[in-house]
């Protein structure tokens, strides 16, 4: 075997291994949608409270034993989610929403909000929304933070 052929084979092997390594890294970083299920998350706003503000949500993983106040979301294994606000005291306006989600693939999930409620020291109301929010891309911001970015709807 000539030296040129040996060099060429070694170079092909090196390039193939490099591409395989990069692919494995990308695949391992894109499994965020499934990481949301059965874990406790804080969220920057209640899903469904303002249907004009649905383009993105920031989720931060929390230790539920360190308090439960603030905006929270929980994705159940059965495909439902509950999103709510809680406070240390009962003197506040509490809001919550419920709906369903579907994991489309390792990096996308679809959200559908069914109902929004608020009660407490505010006007109590229950709204049956039944609103398809669309598909969201799960972007890992850090080890404990995920951004759900709405994928623009195309016709």
C-alpha positions as CSV (number, residue, x, y, z in Angstrom):
1,X,0.0,0.0,0.0
2,X,1.4,3.4,-0.9
3,X,2.1,6.1,1.6
4,X,-0.5,8.4,-0.1
5,X,-3.2,5.8,0.3
6,X,-2.3,5.1,3.9
7,X,-2.4,8.9,4.6
8,X,-5.8,9.2,2.8
9,X,-7.3,6.3,4.8
10,X,-6.1,7.8,8.1
11,X,-7.5,11.2,7.2
12,X,-10.9,9.7,6.2
13,X,-11.0,7.9,9.6
14,X,-10.1,11.0,11.5
15,X,-12.8,13.1,9.7
16,X,-15.4,10.4,10.3
17,X,-14.7,10.1,14.0
18,X,-14.8,13.9,14.4
19,X,-18.2,14.1,12.7
20,X,-19.5,11.2,14.8
21,X,-18.3,13.0,18.0
22,X,-20.0,16.3,17.1
23,X,-23.2,14.4,16.2
24,X,-23.3,12.7,19.6
25,X,-22.7,15.9,21.4
26,X,-25.6,17.6,19.5
27,X,-28.0,14.7,20.1
28,X,-27.2,14.6,23.8
29,X,-27.9,18.4,24.1
30,X,-31.3,18.2,22.4
31,X,-33.2,16.0,24.7
32,X,-34.6,18.9,26.8
33,X,-38.3,18.4,26.0
34,X,-38.3,15.0,27.7
35,X,-36.4,16.4,30.7
36,X,-39.4,18.6,31.6
37,X,-41.6,15.7,32.6
38,X,-42.1,14.8,36.3
39,X,-39.7,17.5,37.5
40,X,-40.4,20.8,39.3
41,X,-40.0,24.0,37.4
42,X,-40.5,27.7,38.0
43,X,-41.8,29.6,35.0
44,X,-41.6,33.3,34.2
45,X,-45.4,33.7,33.6
46,X,-48.6,31.7,33.8
47,X,-49.3,29.9,30.5
48,X,-52.6,31.2,29.2
49,X,-52.9,34.3,31.4
50,X,-52.2,36.5,28.4
51,X,-52.7,34.9,25.0
52,X,-50.9,37.8,23.3
53,X,-47.7,36.9,25.2
54,X,-47.1,33.3,24.2
55,X,-43.8,33.5,22.2
56,X,-41.5,32.2,24.9
57,X,-41.4,30.9,28.4
58,X,-38.3,30.5,30.7
59,X,-38.3,27.5,33.0
60,X,-35.9,27.1,35.8
61,X,-35.5,23.8,37.7
62,X,-36.2,24.1,41.4
63,X,-35.9,22.1,44.6
64,X,-39.5,21.8,45.7
65,X,-38.3,21.3,49.3
66,X,-37.0,24.9,49.4
67,X,-40.4,26.5,49.1
68,X,-43.2,26.6,46.6
69,X,-43.9,30.3,46.2
70,X,-43.8,31.9,42.8
71,X,-44.9,30.8,39.3
72,X,-44.6,27.1,38.9
73,X,-45.3,24.5,36.2
74,X,-45.5,20.7,36.4
75,X,-45.6,18.4,33.4
76,X,-47.3,15.1,34.3
77,X,-46.4,11.8,32.6
78,X,-50.0,11.5,31.3
79,X,-49.6,14.5,29.0
80,X,-51.1,17.2,31.1
81,X,-49.6,20.2,32.7
82,X,-50.6,22.5,35.5
83,X,-49.2,26.0,35.8
84,X,-49.9,28.1,38.9
85,X,-48.9,31.0,41.2
86,X,-48.5,30.5,44.9
87,X,-47.4,32.8,47.7
88,X,-46.2,32.3,51.3
89,X,-49.3,34.1,52.6
90,X,-52.9,33.9,51.4
91,X,-53.2,37.6,50.8
92,X,-52.7,37.7,47.0
93,X,-54.3,37.1,43.6
94,X,-53.7,33.5,42.7
95,X,-53.8,32.3,39.1
96,X,-53.5,28.9,37.5
97,X,-53.9,27.2,34.2
98,X,-54.2,23.6,33.0
99,X,-53.7,22.0,29.7
100,X,-52.0,19.3,27.7
101,X,-48.6,18.9,26.1
102,X,-47.2,16.5,23.5
103,X,-43.5,15.8,23.1
104,X,-43.1,16.1,19.3
105,X,-39.4,15.0,19.3
106,X,-36.3,15.5,21.6
107,X,-36.3,19.2,21.2
108,X,-39.9,20.2,20.5
109,X,-43.2,20.1,22.4
110,X,-46.7,21.2,21.6
111,X,-48.8,23.1,24.2
112,X,-52.6,23.3,24.5
113,X,-54.1,25.4,27.3
114,X,-57.6,24.3,28.4
115,X,-58.5,26.5,31.3
116,X,-57.3,29.6,33.2
117,X,-58.5,30.6,36.7
118,X,-57.7,33.4,39.1
119,X,-59.0,33.9,42.6
120,X,-58.1,35.5,46.0
121,X,-57.7,39.2,46.4
122,X,-58.7,39.9,42.8
123,X,-61.7,39.4,40.5
124,X,-62.3,35.7,40.5
125,X,-62.8,34.2,37.1
126,X,-62.6,30.9,35.2
127,X,-62.0,30.9,31.5
128,X,-62.3,27.9,29.3
129,X,-59.6,28.8,26.7
130,X,-59.2,25.6,24.7
131,X,-56.4,27.3,22.8
132,X,-53.6,25.6,20.8
133,X,-50.5,27.5,21.6
134,X,-48.4,25.7,19.0
135,X,-45.0,24.0,19.0
136,X,-42.1,25.2,21.1
137,X,-38.4,24.6,20.7
138,X,-36.7,23.7,23.9
139,X,-33.4,25.5,24.2
140,X,-31.0,24.7,27.1
141,X,-29.7,27.9,28.6
142,X,-27.9,26.3,31.5
143,X,-27.9,23.1,33.5
144,X,-31.1,24.3,35.3
145,X,-32.7,26.6,32.8
146,X,-34.7,25.9,29.6
147,X,-36.3,28.4,27.3
148,X,-39.3,27.3,25.4
149,X,-39.3,29.4,22.1
150,X,-42.5,29.3,20.0
151,X,-41.9,28.0,16.5
152,X,-43.5,30.5,14.0
153,X,-46.6,29.0,12.4
154,X,-46.4,28.6,8.7
155,X,-49.3,27.9,6.4
